Amino acid sequence: MIKLSVSYQTPKDPAAFDAHYLGTHMPLCDKMPGLVRAEVTKYTGTLDGSAPPNYLQTDLYFESQEALMAAFGTPEGQAVAADVANLQGTAMVLAIGTVER
């Protein structure tokens, strides 16, 4: 199993970001062929009570890296990539990893 993790810094307008991200962007992700599971985590804090380093993280799971890459080559995947422009320029970090457990 392969996971694409996307971590977002705090957006300029969190309420608008959340409305678009959860109401438009994630439904686009859900349409990607080969997507096994999608999770969105909105961070609320850390164990020591300090502010979390990231605002939100999305994890998209695929059976293989080939399936992940193929999904982004489809019209549905291209729609997800194009919609990133609507996320207020919020800084993000993308990483691909193998799920070990």
Backbone as a ProteinNet text record, in pm:
[ID]
protein_1_A
[PRIMARY]
MIKLSVSYQTPKDPAAFDAHYLGTHMPLCDKMPGLVRAEVTKYTGTLDGSAPPNYLQTDLYFESQEALMAAFGTPEGQAVAADVANLQGTAMVLAIGTVER
[TERTIARY]
85.6	0	89.8	52.5	125.3	34.9	97.7	21.5	85.1	0.7	42.2	-6.9	86.4	51	74.7	-24.1	-13.5	-42.5	58.5	43.9	34.6	-60	-85	-52.8	9.6	29.4	-104.5	-112.7	-237.3	-269.5	-390.4	-428.4	-461.1	-464.3	-497.1	-637.8	-731.2	-870.7	-912.3	-891.5	-919.8	-1062.9	-1161.6	-1300.8	-1325.5	-1274.3	-1291.3	-1213.3	-1092.5	-1012.4	-1087.7	-1137.2	-1208.5	-1330.4	-1406.7	-1527.1	-1491.2	-1388	-1349.4	-1284.1	-1193.8	-1118.8	-1211	-1297.8	-1386.6	-1507.2	-1551.6	-1671.2	-1644.9	-1523.8	-1491.7	-1369.9	-1257.8	-1131.9	-1138.6	-1181.2	-1185.4	-1287.7	-1403.6	-1491.8	-1426.5	-1341.2	-1266.5	-1169	-1099.4	-1006.6	-1079.7	-1197.7	-1274.2	-1308.1	-1306.6	-1340.4	-1220	-1099.7	-982	-985.5	-964.1	-962.1	-846.2	-873.3	-769.2	-751.5	-820.2	-810	-875.7	-799.8	-850.5	-917.1	-853.6	-904.1	-846.7	-921.4	-874.5	-906.2	-808	-825.9	-783.5	-857.3	-820.8	-811.6	-697.6	-676.5	-657.8	-740.4	-724.3	-659.6	-540.2	-464.2	-518.4	-521.9	-575.6	-473.5	-360.4	-259.3	-153.4	-68.5	36.3	27.9	102.8	98.1	143.4	233.3	280	194	85	-6.5	28	137.4	175.1	94.5	103.1	32.9	92.9	10	62.5	143.1	242	324.2	249.9	143	63.5	-82.6	-156.8	-299	-381.2	-346.9	-428.6	-340.2	-375.3	-303.7	-404.1	-379.4	-460	-371.6	-423.8	-354.7	-442.4	-385.8	-455.6	-384.9	-458.8	-402.6	-433.9	-332.3	-344.2	-274.9	-309.4	-248.8	-99.6	-57.2	82.8	116.9	245.7	287.6	242.8	241.3	193.4	46.5	-34.4	-176.3	-192.8	-110.4	-114.7	-81.3	28.7	70.7	-31.9	-88.3	-190.4	-313	-351.6	-469.3	-452.5	-331.7	-310.3	-300.2	-288.9	-287.6	-425.5	-526.9	-664.6	-727.9	-839.9	-910.6	-947.6	-983.3	-1018.1	-896.1	-782.6	-658.8	-613.7	-630	-594.7	-685.3	-812.1	-903.9	-858.1	-808.8	-755.8	-635.4	-542.9	-422.3	-457.7	-552.5	-592.9	-658.9	-730.5	-802.1	-708.3	-584.4	-487.8	-476.7	-494.8	-489	-597.1	-699.5	-809.3	-790.9	-671	-646.6	-572.2	-595.6	-543.9	-391.5	-323.8	-178	-120	-197.8	-154	-33.9	73.1	194.2	163.8	221.6	199.4	325.7	332.8	441.7	379	426.8	378.5	486.4	445.5	539.2	467.5	540.5	487.7	562.8	488.2	552.4	483	553.7	498.5	441.1	318.5	256.8	317.4	384.2	453.8	369.2	269.6	186.3	49.2
-117.7	0	123.6	220	346.9	458.7	557.2	670.6	800	889.4	1026.2	1111.7	1174.7	1263.5	1406.8	1491	1633.3	1710	1782.5	1861.7	2008.3	2078.4	2219.2	2306	2420	2521.4	2592.4	2674.8	2745.5	2842.8	2830	2918.5	3059.8	3154.3	3294	3305.9	3231.1	3232.7	3088.4	3039.2	2898.5	2854.9	2937.7	2898.7	2880	2970.6	2959.2	2838.9	2818.7	2703.4	2574.5	2561.3	2440.2	2415.9	2521.4	2506.6	2455.5	2513.3	2469.4	2331.5	2311.6	2186.8	2067	2079.2	1967.5	1957.8	2071.7	2072.8	2053.6	2086.5	2076.2	1988.3	2018.7	1949.3	1800	1766.2	1625.3	1545.8	1600.2	1526	1499.1	1590.8	1564.6	1448.8	1449.5	1340	1206.4	1205.9	1082.2	1017.7	1093.9	1042.6	981.8	994.7	943.8	791.3	735.7	590	529.9	417.9	348.1	393.8	500.6	548.2	445.1	396.2	296.3	363.2	467.8	536.8	677.1	769.5	906.8	948.5	1009.5	1059.4	1205.4	1284.6	1424.3	1443.8	1494.2	1521.8	1671.7	1732.8	1873.7	1878.1	1932.8	1931.8	2034.8	1994.6	2081.6	2116.7	2048.2	2076.9	1969	1975.2	1876.1	1824.7	1722	1665.5	1763.9	1855.3	1952.2	2078.7	2079.8	2193.1	2306.1	2294.4	2400.3	2388.1	2490	2490.3	2383.6	2316.9	2214.3	2278.3	2206	2261.6	2270.5	2192.4	2194.1	2215.5	2269.2	2294.9	2169.9	2104.9	1994.9	1899.2	1772.1	1673.7	1581	1551.7	1455.4	1338.3	1218.5	1096.7	1024.5	1002.2	929.8	796.3	686.9	552.6	486.4	422.6	348.7	213.5	116.7	-15.9	-13	78.7	83.6	224.6	250.3	380.8	397.2	288.4	294.1	335.1	282	318.6	465.7	513.7	655.2	743.7	711.5	792.9	786.9	669.2	655.1	739.8	744	820.9	968.7	1021.4	1163.7	1192.6	1088.2	1106	1103.9	1074.7	1070.1	1209.2	1227.5	1356	1390.8	1291.2	1315.2	1361.9	1300	1340.9	1478.4	1508	1640.3	1747.4	1713.8	1808.8	1839	1736.3	1756.6	1850	1821.3	1904.4	2048.2	2066.7	2201.8	2277.7	2207	2272.6	2325.4	2279.4	2330.1	2481.8	2537.8	2683.9	2755.6	2683.9	2744.4	2733.2	2692.7	2673.2	2790.6	2910.2	3034.9	3043.3	2964.6	2967.6	2911.7	2831.8	2773.9	2683	2705.7	2624.1	2479.5	2388.2	2246.8	2167.5	2050.4	1956.4	1824.2	1767	1637.8	1533.2	1413	1302.8	1172.3	1080.8	948.9	847.6	753.5	652.7	519.4	416.1	282	262.4	215.2	188.2	57.3	65.5	-49.2	-126.9	-60.4	-126.2	-66.5
0	0	0	-81.1	-93.4	-43.5	21.1	73.1	23.9	-27.1	-57.4	57.5	129.5	240.4	197.2	222.6	190.9	319.6	368.9	491.9	454.6	513	483.8	604.5	578	680.4	703.4	805.2	834.1	720.4	662.8	552.4	600.8	505.7	538.7	597.1	540.5	586.4	613.2	736.9	765.2	733.5	761.6	735.9	586.2	505	359.6	306	359.6	318.8	349.1	471.6	511.6	423.1	395.4	313.8	175.1	114	-20.4	-15.7	78.8	84.3	105.8	205.8	238.4	145.8	94.2	9.7	-138.5	-184.6	-327.7	-354.1	-287.3	-318.6	-283.9	-164.8	-126.7	-208.5	-242.8	-333	-469.3	-516.4	-639.5	-618.4	-504.3	-472.9	-469.9	-410.1	-394.6	-528.9	-636.8	-770.3	-842.1	-785.4	-855.2	-862.5	-982.3	-994.7	-915.9	-852.9	-778.2	-635	-594.9	-456.8	-365.3	-268.8	-174.6	-55	-4.1	115.3	118.3	175.7	195	338	403.6	540.3	545.4	619.2	642.6	793.7	838.6	981	997.9	1081.7	1115.2	1253.1	1259.5	1384.3	1482.5	1609.7	1714	1820.8	1823.1	1924.3	1926.4	2027.1	2046.8	2190.5	2221	2356	2463.2	2427.4	2527.7	2531.1	2453.3	2456.1	2361.4	2289.1	2195.7	2066.6	1983.6	1855.3	1763.8	1686.6	1596.3	1482.6	1429.5	1322	1188.5	1172.9	1050.3	1084.9	989.2	1006.6	976	864.3	815.8	737.1	737.9	656.6	591.3	465.5	392.5	353.6	369.7	329.1	227.8	108.6	2.2	-17	-7.3	-13.6	-147.4	-204.4	-329.5	-313	-396.2	-387.4	-420.7	-508.3	-550.5	-597.2	-610.5	-661.8	-806.8	-879.6	-1018.5	-1023.5	-931.4	-926	-889.9	-796.3	-757.3	-877.1	-945.4	-1059.9	-1172.9	-1195.2	-1299	-1265.4	-1137.5	-1095.8	-1127.5	-1106.1	-1134.4	-1283.7	-1364.5	-1509.3	-1571.4	-1492.1	-1542.2	-1537.2	-1605.7	-1595.4	-1450.9	-1371.5	-1231.1	-1152.1	-1175.6	-1109.3	-1153	-1279.9	-1330.1	-1269.9	-1244.5	-1180.2	-1037.8	-966.8	-830.9	-837.2	-926.9	-939.4	-976	-1066.3	-1107.4	-993.2	-906.4	-796.5	-688.5	-686.1	-586.9	-596.1	-714.5	-732.7	-652	-609.4	-532.9	-381.4	-337.7	-194.4	-131.8	-180	-121.9	-121.8	-202.6	-200.7	-72.3	-0.1	127.2	104.2	180.6	167.2	203.8	125.8	151.4	122.8	183.7	162	121.8	10.1	-37.3	-16.9	23.4	39.3	6.7	-57.3	-89.4	-3.9	54.6	137.5	130.4	168.5	177.4	317.6	324	453.6	505.5	618.3	676	776.1	829.6	930.9	933.9
[MASK]
+++++++++++++++++++++++++++++++++++++++++++++++++++++++++++++++++++++++++++++++++++++++++++++++++++++

